[in-house]
């Protein structure tokens, strides 16, 4: 039977997360992380909670090895608002897997859950994405920085395949055959089935993409800029 540290090591390797990054984000030494992952030391409660929050793992599982390994909605920070719920998170390390697994219920059920309290009744498909890269970071108050979490609501396909997408003052997560894109839409040519996407970072040029290569479009409804590193 695999031990906690063996499963944990496999998890980080499968997500492409290096020991150096774990250490930097947790504010501990790489030697400590190496010892935890190789079973030479037992993780303490405070570090288990920190690792769980940063990497979407269950702190209870980290301490005992019992129950699910990934963080569940019940472990999210409790709120008094009765609308409190949870949404699945696609971390930046899971982008590639999502492109092939987004229609697989088993795959989707394995994604970690984060806490979310909507300001209105939830209808439709909600998902959270972790920002990767700097294409939407221009240093302004509208920027999205790497590691930021975006709570998104899926735009039903007929609203962008058969009619003009409502894109004014909105940003989108676009699930494209080439990858997951976080962009601003500045034009939609309904007749020719394409949209023009814009990056806030001026180093990235505008780009026209064919909607035939788009699998899903999500509208950003909430961003969380305060994220521990």
N, C-alpha and C positions, 0 to 999 in steps of 0.2 A: 504494500500500500504506500502511495506517495505521501510524503510529509508535507506540512504547511509550507516550509521553505522551498521545497522542490516545486510545488504547484505555483507558488508565488514567482519563483524564478522563471518558470515556463510562461506565466502570464505576461510578465514584462518583456520577455523575448518575443512573444507572439505579437505584442503591440509595438515592437521596435523601440522600446524605451531603455536607454542605457543607464548603467549604475550611476554614472556621473550626473545625469539629468535628475535622477531620483534624489540624489544627495543635495544637489543645488536647490531644487524646489522645496525640499524639506528643511534645508538649513542645517544639515548634518554632514559628517565626513563621509567620503566614499568608502573608507575602511569599515565604517559602521554598517553601511548598506551591504557591502560585500559579506560581512559577518552574518547579517540577518539572512541574506539570500543563500548562504552556504551552510546555514544551520549551526554557526559557531556562537550565536548569541540569540536570546529571545527578545522579541520586540516588546517594549513597554506600552502601557495604556495610552499615554499622551502621544507617543510616536505612532501608535496604531491608528489613533483618531486622525492625526495629521496625514498619514499615508492614505487612509481611507478617503478623506475629503479631497485630496489632491488627485488621486488616481482611481476614484470611483469604486473602491473596494470596501467590503464590510469590515468595520473595525472589530466586530464581534468574532468574525471568522479569523481575522489576523491574530487575535488573542487566544482563541480556543480551537480553531479548525473545524468548528461545528456550524451547520447552516450553509446558506449560499455564500460563495466567495465574493460576488459582486454586490455593491451597495443597492439596497432596495428602497422603494418609496417610503417605507416605514422608518427608515433610518435617517431620512432627511430632517433638517432642522424643523421642529414643530412650530406651527403658527396658530394664532387664535382664530384667524379667518376660516370660516367653514368651507370656503371654496378651495382651500389648500388641496393640492394634488401633486402628481409627479409626472414627468415626461421622460421619455427615453433620450439618451444622449449619444450622439455620434461624435466621439473624440477625434481630434486631428489625426490620431494614430489609426483610427478605424475607417478613414475615408475610403481606402481601396476596397476593403471588405464590404462596405455599404453598397458600393456600385454593383456588386454581384448578389448581395443578400437582401436588398431592400424589399423584395417581394416574398422572402422566405420568412414565415411566421416564427420558425424556430430560431433563426438568426436574430430577428428583431427582439424576441423575448430575452435574449442573452445580453442585450445592450444594457448598460447601467442606467439607473433612474436618478434624476435630480428633482429637487423640490421646486414647485412653481405655484404661485397664487395668481390666477388671472383676474383682471379687473372687470370681467364680465363673464357670463355663462359660456363655457367652452363648447364649441361645436366644430366639427371637422377633425382633421388629423394634425396633432401637434408633435413637434420633434425639436430637440435642441442640437445645435452644432457648435463645436469648438473652433474658433478662428485659427487658421494656419496661414503663416506668411504675413507680408506687410503691404499687400496690394491695396488694402482699404485703410491704410494708416498714413494720413497726411499731417498728423499732429494737431488737427482741429478737434473740436468737441464732438464732431460727427464721426470721427475715426473709430475703426474697430481694430484693436490691437491683438497680437498673437496671444492665444490662451483665453481670450474673452469668450463668454458663453452667449449664444444667441438663441432665444426661444422663438420658434417659428411655427407658423400655421400654413399647411399646404394649400396652394391655390389649385382648385379643381381644374383638371386638364382642359375641359371644354372652354374655360375662361381665357386660356391663352392659345389654344389651338384653333378655335373657331371665331373668336372675337378679340378685340383689342384689350391687352392687359392694362389694368389700372396701375400705373407705375409712378405717378407723381408723388414726390416726397417719400418714397418707399425704397427700401433695400431688400434684396432677395438672396436666398441661397438656391443655386441652380444645380441640380444633379444632372451633369452632362456626361456623355460617354467618355470624355477625356479626364473627368475628375469632378470634384465638388467645388463650385465657384461661389464666392460671396461677392456680389457686385450690385451696382446701381444700374437700373435699366433706363436708358434715355430715349429709346425709340423702339417702336414695334411695327413692322411692316406685315400686316395681316395677309395681304395678297401674296407675298413672296415667302411667308412663313419663316420670318427671321426676326431677331431682336438685336439691338445694339447695347452692349454692356460697357459700363464705365467703372474704372477704378478711381478711388479718391487720391491715391498716390500718383502724382504726375509722371512717375517713371514708367508707368504701365499704360500703353495706348488703348484707346477704345477698340472694341472688337465686335464684329457682326457674327452671330452664331445661328446656325440653321436649327429650327425647332424640332426637326426630325431627329436631331442628336440629343435632345433634351428628354429626360425621363420624368423628372419632377421639378416643380418650382415651389419654393416656400417663401412666404412674406415674413420679414423679421418683425416681431411684435414686442420684443423686450430684449435688452442687452444688459449684461452684467459686467461692468468695467472693473469692479473691485474684485480681483481674483488673486489669491495668495500665490506667491512664487517661492 
